[in-house]
């Protein structure tokens, strides 16, 4: 696939917009659609083209990318008379970078193939920083031939790109990813509050912890945000709450017990229920503060 291929990008949110911009930088002809027009304008300013509907965006596209919040959102943009399946040309590749339920993914993949569209579920990990830097981890489910053809597109957005199995496998791996990330952020939050309670130099503490077995990308990317109480969203708690619902539901269906996962899911749910759903998922720290009776949990400042 050459870099002159036409790409339709649907969903220009916190991660979708920089992903689409990186595709334009790589030489793809990108047409974007988003419910908020100002996001489309930002893509146009970066060299892309704007569309006013899904149908218009996908007309003539060789590759169609969807990056929207939840299962119902994906269904809404791909099905129906104005959706992707009804308006994309036969043989087009559909790459769903959203994080949704594996069972919905497999059902939509069957519908896509019936419509002559080649589906790949390819959820991403790395947050806003990874999207901006084009270093996302992308876990892909689908046919190997389609994956091979899609690689130049995926490589413009990510660094670690792996075919993990047939349709739905990418979403299953992403669910596992979100379980690990949430548990790590929760543990990091508890560790920071513990260190602060003893008056430790937390900058120094996180530096030395990051060099040992406790080190992780979560510590590297979220530790300073917690210390600074900067919870501007790179990945919203509300979306992580949705993802924890996916992994706990799928685990129940598979007969797998996730004791820690279930607990962390409830802690995420509690933080969202307290009004922090619009914050970055490092905002789990605020939930730990509340449980510890802290008096300095400020009102929301992030939009």
Residue frames relative to the residue before (quaternion, step in Angstrom):
aa qw qx qy qz dx dy dz
X 1.0000 0.0000 0.0000 0.0000 0.00 0.00 0.00
X 0.2950 -0.7622 0.5509 0.1687 3.60 -0.72 1.04
X 0.5960 -0.5964 0.4154 0.3412 3.54 -1.29 0.34
X 0.5516 0.5799 -0.4185 0.4293 3.59 1.20 0.34
X 0.4255 0.7211 -0.4551 0.3032 3.56 1.23 0.07
X 0.4399 -0.6974 0.5126 0.2397 3.53 -1.18 0.69
X 0.0859 -0.8026 0.5903 -0.0011 3.56 -0.78 1.09
X 0.1895 -0.7356 0.6390 0.1208 3.56 -0.97 0.91
X 0.0821 -0.7983 0.5963 0.0180 3.58 -0.83 0.99
X 0.0794 -0.8142 0.5749 -0.0177 3.55 -0.53 1.26
X 0.7593 0.2885 -0.2530 0.5255 3.56 -0.52 1.23
X 0.0860 0.8312 -0.5358 0.1211 3.57 0.14 1.32
X 0.1681 0.8175 -0.5242 0.1693 3.54 0.66 1.16
X 0.8335 -0.1857 0.1452 0.4997 3.55 -1.25 -0.53
X 0.7703 0.2928 -0.1649 0.5420 3.57 0.98 -0.82
X 0.6260 0.5847 -0.3444 0.3844 3.57 0.97 -0.78
X 0.6536 0.5333 -0.3247 0.4278 3.59 0.90 -0.88
X 0.7075 0.4236 -0.3030 0.4777 3.66 0.70 -0.86
X 0.5945 0.5520 -0.3713 0.4517 3.60 1.10 -0.55
X 0.6660 0.4904 -0.2949 0.4785 3.57 0.97 -0.89
X 0.6370 0.5224 -0.3279 0.4624 3.59 1.00 -0.78
X 0.6422 0.5180 -0.3279 0.4601 3.59 1.00 -0.76
X 0.6109 0.5364 -0.3489 0.4662 3.59 1.12 -0.60
X 0.6419 0.5013 -0.3302 0.4771 3.59 1.00 -0.75
X 0.6369 0.5302 -0.3252 0.4555 3.58 1.01 -0.79
X 0.6743 0.4892 -0.2843 0.4746 3.57 1.13 -0.67
X 0.6286 -0.5880 0.3199 0.3959 3.59 1.27 0.00
X 0.4909 0.6459 -0.4473 0.3766 3.58 1.23 0.13
X 0.4110 -0.6584 0.5666 0.2767 3.54 -1.23 0.54
X 0.0545 -0.8489 0.5246 -0.0357 3.57 -0.15 1.31
X 0.0797 -0.7591 0.6454 0.0304 3.53 -0.92 1.02
X 0.1301 -0.8424 0.5222 0.0262 3.56 -0.58 1.14
X 0.0774 -0.7606 0.6419 0.0586 3.52 -1.23 0.61
X 0.0986 0.7702 -0.6235 0.0915 3.54 -1.05 0.86
X 0.5674 -0.6122 0.4228 0.3530 3.57 -1.09 0.64
X 0.6987 0.3819 -0.2534 0.5494 3.58 1.18 -0.57
X 0.3867 -0.7764 0.4423 0.2281 3.63 -0.28 1.20
X 0.6122 0.5746 -0.3779 0.3902 3.61 1.01 -0.64
X 0.5965 0.5475 -0.3639 0.4605 3.60 1.17 -0.48
X 0.6168 0.5268 -0.3343 0.4798 3.57 1.08 -0.75
X 0.6352 0.5358 -0.3237 0.4524 3.58 1.00 -0.84
X 0.6363 0.5226 -0.3306 0.4613 3.60 1.03 -0.73
X 0.6381 0.5058 -0.3275 0.4793 3.59 1.02 -0.73
X 0.6380 0.5237 -0.3250 0.4617 3.59 0.95 -0.85
X 0.6456 0.5239 -0.3147 0.4580 3.59 0.99 -0.84
X 0.6973 0.4553 -0.2606 0.4883 3.57 1.18 -0.60
X 0.7021 -0.4883 0.2646 0.4457 3.58 1.25 0.15
X 0.5653 0.5923 -0.3902 0.4212 3.58 1.26 0.06
X 0.4377 -0.6486 0.5487 0.2944 3.52 -1.38 -0.20
X 0.3415 -0.7592 0.5210 0.1888 3.56 -1.05 0.73
X 0.1374 -0.7588 0.6305 0.0880 3.54 -1.24 0.57
X 0.3745 -0.7416 0.5172 0.2056 3.55 -1.15 0.61
X 0.7743 0.1623 -0.1268 0.5984 3.60 1.29 0.09
X 0.6272 -0.5131 0.4161 0.4125 3.54 -1.27 0.31
X 0.6451 0.5414 -0.3235 0.4314 3.56 0.90 -0.92
X 0.6697 0.4864 -0.3002 0.4741 3.56 0.95 -0.85
X 0.6461 0.5446 -0.3237 0.4257 3.58 0.96 -0.84
X 0.7603 0.4128 -0.2182 0.4516 3.59 0.86 -0.93
X 0.4709 0.6824 -0.4530 0.3277 3.60 1.20 -0.24
X 0.8446 0.1162 -0.1180 0.5091 3.57 -0.65 1.13
X 0.4844 0.6832 -0.4343 0.3317 3.60 1.24 0.01
X 0.3732 -0.7038 0.5624 0.2218 3.55 -1.07 0.81
X 0.7734 0.1350 -0.0439 0.6178 3.54 1.16 -0.76
X 0.1080 -0.7771 0.6187 0.0407 3.57 -0.96 0.93
X 0.1010 -0.7944 0.5985 0.0213 3.55 -0.79 1.09
X 0.1045 -0.7653 0.6317 0.0656 3.55 -0.98 0.88
X 0.0359 0.7802 -0.6209 0.0667 3.56 -0.95 0.97
X 0.2678 0.7702 -0.5129 0.2683 3.54 0.37 1.34
X 0.7189 -0.5514 0.2242 0.3588 3.61 -1.15 0.58
X 0.8571 0.0363 0.0694 0.5092 3.61 0.69 -1.01
X 0.7535 -0.4078 0.2754 0.4359 3.55 -1.34 0.18
X 0.6791 0.4951 -0.2955 0.4543 3.57 0.86 -0.95
X 0.6267 0.5399 -0.3339 0.4518 3.57 1.10 -0.68
X 0.6366 0.5072 -0.3241 0.4821 3.57 1.01 -0.80
X 0.6459 0.5154 -0.3199 0.4635 3.58 0.88 -0.92
X 0.6637 0.5411 -0.3013 0.4193 3.56 0.98 -0.87
X 0.7408 0.4067 -0.2414 0.4770 3.59 1.02 -0.71
X 0.7242 0.4342 -0.2718 0.4617 3.62 1.10 -0.41
X 0.7352 0.3875 -0.2373 0.5030 3.63 1.10 -0.55
X 0.6773 0.4977 -0.3624 0.4028 3.55 -1.31 0.18
X 0.7028 -0.5069 0.3060 0.3943 3.59 -1.24 0.35
X 0.7264 0.3952 -0.2427 0.5073 3.61 1.14 -0.50
X 0.5486 0.6716 -0.3628 0.3411 3.57 1.32 -0.03
X 0.7619 -0.3943 0.2821 0.4296 3.50 -1.40 0.07
X 0.6988 0.5055 -0.3027 0.4057 3.58 0.72 -1.05
X 0.7047 0.4715 -0.2629 0.4604 3.58 1.02 -0.78
X 0.7896 0.3569 -0.1552 0.4743 3.58 1.16 -0.49
X 0.5785 0.5791 -0.3884 0.4234 3.60 1.20 -0.26
X 0.5217 -0.6301 0.4653 0.3381 3.56 -1.15 0.57
X 0.6142 -0.5595 0.4112 0.3750 3.54 -1.17 0.62
X 0.7885 0.3119 -0.2453 0.4700 3.55 -0.98 0.89
X 0.4680 0.6778 -0.4507 0.3442 3.58 1.24 -0.11
X 0.4059 -0.6759 0.5588 0.2573 3.54 -1.21 0.59
X 0.1238 -0.7649 0.6274 0.0774 3.57 -0.97 0.87
X 0.0725 -0.7903 0.6084 -0.0076 3.55 -0.62 1.20
X 0.1288 -0.7933 0.5918 0.0622 3.58 -0.56 1.13
X 0.1505 -0.8092 0.5660 0.0469 3.57 -0.40 1.28
X 0.4478 0.6850 -0.4528 0.3539 3.60 1.28 0.05
X 0.3445 -0.6880 0.5864 0.2533 3.56 -1.32 0.25
X 0.1637 0.8022 -0.5470 0.1748 3.56 -0.29 1.29
X 0.7193 -0.4384 0.3120 0.4394 3.56 -1.31 0.01
X 0.5288 -0.6528 0.4366 0.3219 3.62 -0.89 0.87
X 0.6572 0.5133 -0.3316 0.4411 3.61 0.97 -0.76
X 0.6208 0.5135 -0.3395 0.4855 3.60 1.09 -0.65
X 0.6276 0.5511 -0.3273 0.4419 3.56 1.00 -0.82
X 0.6919 0.4721 -0.2964 0.4588 3.58 0.82 -0.94
X 0.6348 0.5220 -0.3305 0.4640 3.59 1.04 -0.72
X 0.6802 0.4761 -0.2878 0.4774 3.58 0.94 -0.87
X 0.5984 0.5540 -0.3629 0.4510 3.60 1.09 -0.62
X 0.6357 0.5146 -0.3254 0.4745 3.59 1.03 -0.76
X 0.6494 0.5054 -0.3105 0.4759 3.59 0.98 -0.84
X 0.6376 0.5379 -0.3282 0.4431 3.57 0.97 -0.84
X 0.6742 0.4892 -0.3037 0.4624 3.57 0.85 -0.93
X 0.6293 0.5307 -0.3359 0.4577 3.59 1.05 -0.72
X 0.6950 0.4479 -0.2596 0.4990 3.57 1.19 -0.60
X 0.5644 -0.6238 0.3737 0.3907 3.58 1.28 0.06
X 0.5425 0.5951 -0.3930 0.4439 3.56 1.30 0.37
X 0.3240 -0.7563 0.5400 0.1775 3.59 -1.00 0.84
X 0.1810 -0.8512 0.4873 0.0723 3.62 -0.31 1.24
X 0.0085 -0.7388 0.6732 0.0308 3.50 -1.27 0.65
X 0.2013 -0.7279 0.6341 0.1661 3.59 -0.89 0.87
X 0.0492 0.8292 -0.5431 0.1222 3.54 -0.60 1.20
X 0.0092 -0.8217 0.5695 -0.0202 3.61 0.55 1.11
X 0.3021 -0.7788 0.5358 0.1231 3.53 -1.17 0.67
X 0.1381 -0.7581 0.6300 0.0959 3.53 -1.30 0.44
X 0.5172 0.6320 -0.4671 0.3389 3.53 -1.05 0.78
X 0.3866 -0.7666 0.4441 0.2562 3.54 1.32 -0.12
X 0.7845 -0.3285 0.2385 0.4687 3.52 -1.34 -0.19
X 0.6431 0.5312 -0.3325 0.4401 3.60 0.94 -0.83
X 0.6691 0.4973 -0.2957 0.4664 3.56 0.98 -0.85
X 0.6329 0.5252 -0.3229 0.4683 3.55 1.11 -0.73
X 0.6640 0.5017 -0.3037 0.4638 3.58 0.92 -0.89
X 0.7495 0.4112 -0.2114 0.4738 3.56 0.92 -0.92
X 0.3771 -0.7432 0.4670 0.2957 3.59 1.32 -0.04
X 0.5227 0.6220 -0.4166 0.4079 3.57 1.01 0.84
X 0.2363 0.8029 -0.5127 0.1916 3.57 1.14 0.59
X 0.3539 -0.6451 0.6204 0.2715 3.52 -1.33 0.40
X 0.0717 -0.8169 0.5722 -0.0134 3.57 -0.70 1.10
X 0.1310 -0.7920 0.5956 0.0280 3.56 -0.64 1.20
X 0.1271 -0.8592 0.4955 -0.0133 3.54 -0.44 1.26
X 0.1125 -0.7598 0.6370 0.0649 3.52 -1.09 0.86
X 0.4935 0.6509 -0.4756 0.3265 3.57 -0.98 0.82
X 0.7166 -0.4206 0.3308 0.4474 3.54 -1.32 -0.31
X 0.5669 -0.6366 0.4043 0.3315 3.58 -0.98 0.86
X 0.6454 0.5250 -0.3341 0.4429 3.61 0.94 -0.79
X 0.6552 0.4973 -0.3086 0.4776 3.58 1.01 -0.79
X 0.6180 0.5455 -0.3289 0.4609 3.56 1.06 -0.79
X 0.6567 0.5171 -0.3076 0.4548 3.56 0.91 -0.93
X 0.6772 0.4862 -0.2946 0.4672 3.57 0.95 -0.84
X 0.6928 0.4862 -0.2721 0.4578 3.57 1.08 -0.72
X 0.4582 0.7394 -0.4259 0.2490 3.61 1.18 -0.41
X 0.6547 0.5052 -0.3583 0.4334 3.67 0.79 -0.75
X 0.6309 0.5137 -0.3284 0.4798 3.57 1.09 -0.69
X 0.6835 0.4895 -0.2856 0.4601 3.57 0.84 -0.97
X 0.6609 0.5233 -0.3063 0.4422 3.58 1.03 -0.79
X 0.6014 0.5420 -0.3620 0.4620 3.60 1.22 -0.30
X 0.7420 0.3849 -0.2076 0.5081 3.57 1.25 -0.34
X 0.8230 0.1984 -0.0658 0.5282 3.59 1.09 -0.57
X 0.4262 -0.6980 0.5271 0.2310 3.50 -1.38 0.20
X 0.7618 0.2229 -0.1297 0.5943 3.59 0.95 -0.88
X 0.0734 0.8155 -0.5574 0.1372 3.56 -0.25 1.32
X 0.0711 0.8285 -0.5419 0.1219 3.57 -0.43 1.22
X 0.3395 -0.6841 0.6076 0.2179 3.55 -1.04 0.86
X 0.1318 -0.8491 0.5108 0.0288 3.57 -0.45 1.21
X 0.7889 -0.2358 0.1430 0.5493 3.61 1.23 0.01
X 0.7366 -0.4029 0.2943 0.4566 3.59 -1.25 -0.24
X 0.7837 -0.3301 0.2314 0.4725 3.56 -1.33 0.02
X 0.7592 0.3254 -0.2812 0.4885 3.56 -0.90 1.00
X 0.5700 0.6240 -0.3805 0.3754 3.58 1.17 -0.49
X 0.6139 0.5543 -0.3499 0.4398 3.57 1.02 -0.75
X 0.6779 0.4867 -0.2906 0.4681 3.56 0.94 -0.88
X 0.6206 0.5358 -0.3455 0.4565 3.58 1.07 -0.67
X 0.6593 0.4888 -0.3041 0.4836 3.58 0.96 -0.87
X 0.6332 0.5254 -0.3382 0.4567 3.61 1.00 -0.76
X 0.6140 0.5391 -0.3521 0.4565 3.60 1.01 -0.72
X 0.6470 0.5016 -0.3117 0.4823 3.58 1.00 -0.82
X 0.6087 0.5580 -0.3350 0.4538 3.57 1.05 -0.79
X 0.6988 0.4818 -0.2793 0.4490 3.56 0.85 -0.97
X 0.5861 0.5525 -0.3593 0.4713 3.56 1.16 -0.58
X 0.6810 0.4876 -0.2878 0.4644 3.58 0.84 -0.98
X 0.6681 0.5089 -0.3070 0.4478 3.59 0.89 -0.93
X 0.6677 0.5014 -0.3126 0.4529 3.60 0.86 -0.91
X 0.6538 0.5076 -0.3188 0.4618 3.57 0.93 -0.86
X 0.6536 0.5152 -0.3066 0.4618 3.59 1.03 -0.79
X 0.6625 0.4909 -0.3170 0.4686 3.59 0.92 -0.84
X 0.6272 0.5293 -0.3344 0.4632 3.58 1.01 -0.77
X 0.6740 0.4863 -0.2972 0.4700 3.60 0.88 -0.92
X 0.6401 0.5159 -0.3236 0.4684 3.59 1.00 -0.81
X 0.6379 0.5325 -0.3228 0.4532 3.58 0.96 -0.84
X 0.6685 0.4934 -0.2975 0.4702 3.56 0.91 -0.91
X 0.6453 0.5278 -0.3195 0.4505 3.58 1.01 -0.84
X 0.6557 0.5084 -0.3191 0.4581 3.60 0.93 -0.86
X 0.6655 0.4896 -0.3175 0.4654 3.59 0.87 -0.86
X 0.6169 0.5407 -0.3280 0.4685 3.58 1.07 -0.75
X 0.6696 0.4957 -0.2967 0.4668 3.59 0.89 -0.92
X 0.6600 0.5127 -0.3079 0.4547 3.58 0.94 -0.88
X 0.6227 0.5619 -0.3429 0.4230 3.58 1.02 -0.74
X 0.7324 0.3869 -0.2179 0.5162 3.58 1.18 -0.59
X 0.5272 -0.6853 0.3872 0.3200 3.58 1.24 0.29
X 0.3339 0.7559 -0.4974 0.2638 3.57 1.18 0.49
X 0.5118 -0.5838 0.5246 0.3493 3.57 -1.23 0.54
X 0.2603 -0.8303 0.4714 0.1436 3.57 -0.06 1.28
X 0.5855 0.5573 -0.3834 0.4468 3.61 1.08 -0.58
X 0.6778 0.4780 -0.2815 0.4824 3.55 0.92 -0.95
X 0.6415 0.5412 -0.3269 0.4345 3.56 0.98 -0.84
X 0.6896 0.4684 -0.2924 0.4686 3.59 0.87 -0.92
X 0.5948 0.5653 -0.3658 0.4391 3.58 1.12 -0.60
X 0.7169 0.4289 -0.2646 0.4817 3.58 0.82 -0.95
X 0.6201 0.5300 -0.3501 0.4606 3.61 1.04 -0.66
X 0.6530 0.5345 -0.3122 0.4364 3.57 1.03 -0.78
X 0.6767 0.4934 -0.2935 0.4610 3.58 1.19 -0.44
X 0.6949 0.4496 -0.2696 0.4922 3.56 1.27 -0.14
X 0.7936 -0.3076 0.2216 0.4759 3.54 -1.27 -0.39
X 0.6221 0.5457 -0.3376 0.4485 3.59 1.19 -0.46
X 0.4901 0.6805 -0.4217 0.3448 3.58 1.26 -0.22
X 0.1271 0.7758 -0.6089 0.1056 3.56 -1.12 0.72
X 0.6286 -0.5066 0.4129 0.4215 3.55 -1.27 0.19
X 0.5859 0.5634 -0.3706 0.4494 3.58 1.12 -0.59
X 0.6565 0.4917 -0.3115 0.4797 3.58 0.92 -0.87
X 0.6639 0.5214 -0.3057 0.4403 3.58 0.91 -0.92
X 0.7763 0.3826 -0.1839 0.4660 3.58 0.86 -0.98
X 0.7857 0.3448 -0.1657 0.4862 3.59 1.05 -0.67
X 0.5169 0.6750 -0.4137 0.3256 3.59 1.16 -0.44
X 0.7064 0.4510 -0.2784 0.4692 3.59 0.80 -0.96
X 0.5929 0.5601 -0.3685 0.4460 3.59 1.08 -0.65
X 0.6613 0.4940 -0.3060 0.4744 3.58 0.98 -0.83
X 0.6529 0.5111 -0.3215 0.4574 3.59 0.91 -0.87
X 0.7258 0.4284 -0.2327 0.4853 3.58 1.01 -0.84
X 0.3229 -0.7417 0.5033 0.3038 3.57 1.31 -0.28
X 0.4049 0.6903 -0.4773 0.3630 3.54 1.07 0.85
X 0.0371 0.8414 -0.5337 0.0770 3.56 -0.13 1.28
X 0.1882 0.7616 -0.5802 0.2191 3.56 1.08 0.78
X 0.4737 -0.7515 0.3800 0.2578 3.58 -0.65 1.09
X 0.1150 -0.7110 0.6901 0.0711 3.47 -1.11 0.96
X 0.7402 -0.0461 0.0104 0.6708 3.52 1.31 -0.55
X 0.3713 -0.7940 0.4410 0.1931 3.56 -0.39 1.24
X 0.5864 -0.5880 0.4444 0.3362 3.52 -1.15 0.76
X 0.6175 0.5590 -0.3555 0.4240 3.59 0.99 -0.76
X 0.6672 0.4795 -0.3018 0.4835 3.58 1.03 -0.73
X 0.6400 0.4995 -0.3419 0.4733 3.59 1.03 -0.66
X 0.5779 0.5639 -0.3595 0.4677 3.56 1.16 -0.63
X 0.6421 0.5141 -0.3086 0.4777 3.58 0.96 -0.87
X 0.6789 0.5015 -0.2901 0.4510 3.59 0.93 -0.92
X 0.6442 0.5040 -0.3322 0.4697 3.59 1.02 -0.70
X 0.5920 0.5428 -0.3599 0.4747 3.57 1.17 -0.51
X 0.6286 0.5369 -0.3277 0.4574 3.57 1.05 -0.77
X 0.7219 0.4497 -0.2784 0.4462 3.59 0.73 -1.02
X 0.6734 0.4806 -0.3262 0.4573 3.62 0.92 -0.74
X 0.6374 0.5152 -0.3306 0.4679 3.60 1.05 -0.70
X 0.6724 0.4935 -0.2983 0.4640 3.59 0.91 -0.91
X 0.6282 0.5319 -0.3371 0.4569 3.57 1.05 -0.74
X 0.6349 0.5246 -0.3287 0.4621 3.57 0.98 -0.83
X 0.6612 0.5102 -0.3089 0.4550 3.59 0.94 -0.88
X 0.7065 0.4448 -0.2553 0.4878 3.58 1.10 -0.70
X 0.4702 -0.6879 0.4347 0.3416 3.58 1.26 -0.14
X 0.4844 0.6476 -0.4347 0.3962 3.57 1.22 0.56
X 0.2952 -0.7584 0.5600 0.1554 3.56 -0.90 0.97
X 0.0612 -0.7953 0.6031 -0.0050 3.58 -0.82 1.06
X 0.1573 -0.8361 0.5154 0.1027 3.63 0.32 1.17
X 0.6972 0.4413 -0.2717 0.4952 3.58 0.83 -0.95
X 0.6354 0.5451 -0.3269 0.4385 3.57 0.98 -0.84
X 0.6567 0.5102 -0.3103 0.4606 3.57 0.96 -0.84
X 0.6518 0.5097 -0.3135 0.4660 3.57 1.00 -0.83
X 0.6737 0.4855 -0.3012 0.4687 3.58 0.87 -0.94
X 0.6061 0.5542 -0.3539 0.4475 3.58 1.04 -0.72
X 0.6703 0.4879 -0.2948 0.4751 3.58 1.00 -0.81
X 0.6353 0.5165 -0.3300 0.4699 3.60 1.06 -0.67
X 0.6206 0.5107 -0.3315 0.4941 3.57 1.07 -0.72
X 0.6525 0.5202 -0.3108 0.4549 3.57 0.93 -0.95
X 0.6476 0.5270 -0.3168 0.4501 3.58 0.97 -0.83
X 0.6597 0.5039 -0.3095 0.4637 3.58 0.95 -0.86
X 0.6448 0.5010 -0.3159 0.4832 3.57 1.01 -0.80
X 0.6628 0.5130 -0.3039 0.4528 3.59 0.93 -0.88
X 0.6453 0.5147 -0.3145 0.4687 3.58 1.20 -0.48
X 0.6460 -0.5636 0.3016 0.4172 3.57 1.30 0.10
X 0.5798 0.6284 -0.3528 0.3800 3.58 1.28 0.14
X 0.3206 0.8037 -0.4634 0.1912 3.59 1.23 0.22
X 0.6711 0.5018 -0.3025 0.4543 3.60 1.14 -0.56
X 0.5767 0.6051 -0.3712 0.4043 3.59 1.26 -0.18
X 0.6382 -0.4706 0.4362 0.4254 3.53 -1.34 0.18
X 0.5861 -0.6095 0.3866 0.3682 3.59 -1.07 0.59
X 0.5116 0.5962 -0.4360 0.4390 3.59 1.24 -0.07
X 0.4993 0.6533 -0.4062 0.3986 3.56 1.32 -0.15
X 0.3974 0.6891 -0.4858 0.3622 3.60 1.26 0.07
X 0.5324 0.6339 -0.3950 0.3984 3.56 1.21 -0.51
X 0.6334 0.5385 -0.3348 0.4434 3.59 1.02 -0.76
X 0.6200 0.5340 -0.3403 0.4633 3.57 1.11 -0.62
X 0.6320 0.5127 -0.3244 0.4822 3.56 1.06 -0.77
X 0.6207 0.5377 -0.3408 0.4577 3.58 1.01 -0.77
X 0.6660 0.5061 -0.3128 0.4499 3.58 0.87 -0.91
X 0.6603 0.5106 -0.3101 0.4550 3.57 0.92 -0.90
X 0.7032 0.4472 -0.2560 0.4898 3.58 1.14 -0.64
X 0.5272 -0.6740 0.3918 0.3381 3.55 1.26 0.13
X 0.2915 0.7759 -0.5152 0.2181 3.58 1.19 0.45
X 0.3602 -0.7446 0.5278 0.1930 3.53 -1.04 0.82
X 0.6970 0.4931 -0.2665 0.4473 3.59 1.24 -0.26
X 0.3290 0.6942 -0.5640 0.3029 3.58 0.84 0.98
X 0.2388 -0.8283 0.4891 0.1330 3.58 -0.04 1.28
X 0.6220 -0.5035 0.4321 0.4159 3.52 -1.33 0.24
X 0.6498 -0.5304 0.3766 0.3932 3.54 -1.23 0.51
X 0.1227 -0.7841 0.6050 0.0633 3.51 -1.10 0.86
X 0.6224 0.5329 -0.3437 0.4587 3.59 1.23 -0.44
X 0.3607 -0.7269 0.5439 0.2138 3.54 -1.13 0.68
